[in-house]
Amino acid sequence: MITELKITDTLIGSKRVIQGWDIGVMGMKEGGKRTLNVPAHLAYGERQIGKFITPNSNLIFHVELIEVRPRE
């Protein structure tokens, strides 16, 4: 299943997103694109999330970093 997810604003390392995202976007630059292959233990582990993310699911994200803003 492919779905589009737009995260408008998040602070990397703040535990607002799954650990695989925190690790995966580190070092990216504005305009950069990357595919994140996130193993279950860095995603949701044994938890069911909605009806599409089953327990122990490995996740794939195609990410484009639009803008980087410094912490205030």
VOLOKE-213594 format. One record per residue (C-alpha): residue in one letter; x, y, z. Coordinates in nm, 4 decimals, always signed. Layout:
<sites>
<residu->a X->X Y->Y Z->Z>;
...
</sites>
This chain:
<sites>
<residu->m X->+0.0000 Y->+0.0000 Z->+0.0000>;
<residu->i X->+0.1268 Y->+0.3443 Z->-0.0876>;
<residu->t X->+0.0038 Y->+0.6520 Z->+0.0894>;
<residu->e X->+0.1233 Y->+1.0105 Z->+0.1018>;
<residu->l X->+0.2068 Y->+1.1582 Z->+0.4385>;
<residu->k X->+0.3037 Y->+1.5185 Z->+0.4862>;
<residu->i X->+0.4713 Y->+1.6099 Z->+0.8113>;
<residu->t X->+0.4597 Y->+1.9837 Z->+0.8282>;
<residu->d X->+0.6772 Y->+2.0511 Z->+1.1296>;
<residu->t X->+0.8767 Y->+1.8284 Z->+1.3623>;
<residu->l X->+1.1868 Y->+1.8509 Z->+1.5738>;
<residu->i X->+1.4281 Y->+1.5677 Z->+1.4985>;
<residu->g X->+1.5330 Y->+1.3805 Z->+1.8107>;
<residu->s X->+1.2258 Y->+1.4939 Z->+2.0067>;
<residu->k X->+1.0550 Y->+1.1508 Z->+1.9890>;
<residu->r X->+0.7582 Y->+1.2986 Z->+1.8006>;
<residu->v X->+0.8194 Y->+1.0590 Z->+1.5126>;
<residu->i X->+0.9328 Y->+0.6972 Z->+1.5032>;
<residu->q X->+1.2985 Y->+0.6328 Z->+1.5794>;
<residu->g X->+1.3610 Y->+0.5210 Z->+1.2202>;
<residu->w X->+1.2691 Y->+0.8698 Z->+1.1011>;
<residu->d X->+1.4942 Y->+1.0389 Z->+1.3550>;
<residu->i X->+1.7856 Y->+0.8245 Z->+1.2399>;
<residu->g X->+1.6948 Y->+0.8275 Z->+0.8705>;
<residu->v X->+1.6730 Y->+1.2015 Z->+0.8134>;
<residu->m X->+1.9880 Y->+1.2923 Z->+1.0058>;
<residu->g X->+2.2393 Y->+1.4484 Z->+0.7697>;
<residu->m X->+1.9835 Y->+1.5338 Z->+0.5006>;
<residu->k X->+2.0013 Y->+1.8723 Z->+0.3331>;
<residu->e X->+1.7193 Y->+2.0873 Z->+0.1998>;
<residu->g X->+1.5882 Y->+1.9436 Z->-0.1250>;
<residu->g X->+1.7398 Y->+1.6055 Z->-0.0461>;
<residu->k X->+1.5513 Y->+1.2845 Z->-0.1205>;
<residu->r X->+1.5987 Y->+0.9532 Z->+0.0547>;
<residu->t X->+1.4254 Y->+0.6186 Z->+0.0898>;
<residu->l X->+1.3986 Y->+0.5033 Z->+0.4493>;
<residu->n X->+1.3708 Y->+0.1285 Z->+0.5064>;
<residu->v X->+1.2640 Y->+0.1194 Z->+0.8692>;
<residu->p X->+1.2700 Y->-0.2162 Z->+1.0495>;
<residu->a X->+0.9830 Y->-0.2859 Z->+1.2887>;
<residu->h X->+1.1920 Y->-0.2310 Z->+1.6025>;
<residu->l X->+1.2645 Y->+0.1286 Z->+1.4885>;
<residu->a X->+0.9009 Y->+0.1859 Z->+1.3888>;
<residu->y X->+0.6045 Y->+0.0630 Z->+1.5941>;
<residu->g X->+0.7364 Y->-0.2764 Z->+1.7038>;
<residu->e X->+0.4630 Y->-0.5089 Z->+1.8230>;
<residu->r X->+0.1911 Y->-0.2387 Z->+1.8171>;
<residu->q X->-0.0934 Y->-0.2254 Z->+1.5647>;
<residu->i X->-0.1349 Y->+0.1253 Z->+1.4221>;
<residu->g X->-0.4706 Y->+0.1771 Z->+1.2553>;
<residu->k X->-0.5783 Y->-0.0960 Z->+1.0186>;
<residu->f X->-0.2839 Y->-0.0840 Z->+0.7779>;
<residu->i X->+0.0260 Y->-0.1073 Z->+0.9984>;
<residu->t X->+0.0237 Y->-0.4510 Z->+1.1544>;
<residu->p X->+0.2455 Y->-0.5613 Z->+1.4435>;
<residu->n X->+0.6114 Y->-0.6159 Z->+1.3518>;
<residu->s X->+0.5788 Y->-0.4322 Z->+1.0187>;
<residu->n X->+0.8877 Y->-0.3069 Z->+0.8383>;
<residu->l X->+0.8079 Y->+0.0289 Z->+0.6785>;
<residu->i X->+0.9360 Y->+0.2050 Z->+0.3655>;
<residu->f X->+0.9186 Y->+0.5830 Z->+0.3292>;
<residu->h X->+1.0215 Y->+0.7997 Z->+0.0345>;
<residu->v X->+1.1222 Y->+1.1288 Z->+0.1950>;
<residu->e X->+1.1902 Y->+1.4711 Z->+0.0500>;
<residu->l X->+1.3206 Y->+1.7335 Z->+0.2905>;
<residu->i X->+1.1729 Y->+2.0657 Z->+0.1884>;
<residu->e X->+1.3072 Y->+2.3024 Z->+0.4534>;
<residu->v X->+1.5373 Y->+2.2975 Z->+0.7543>;
<residu->r X->+1.4839 Y->+2.5548 Z->+1.0245>;
<residu->p X->+1.7151 Y->+2.6043 Z->+1.3214>;
<residu->r X->+1.5841 Y->+2.5571 Z->+1.6742>;
<residu->e X->+1.4504 Y->+2.8712 Z->+1.8321>;
</sites>
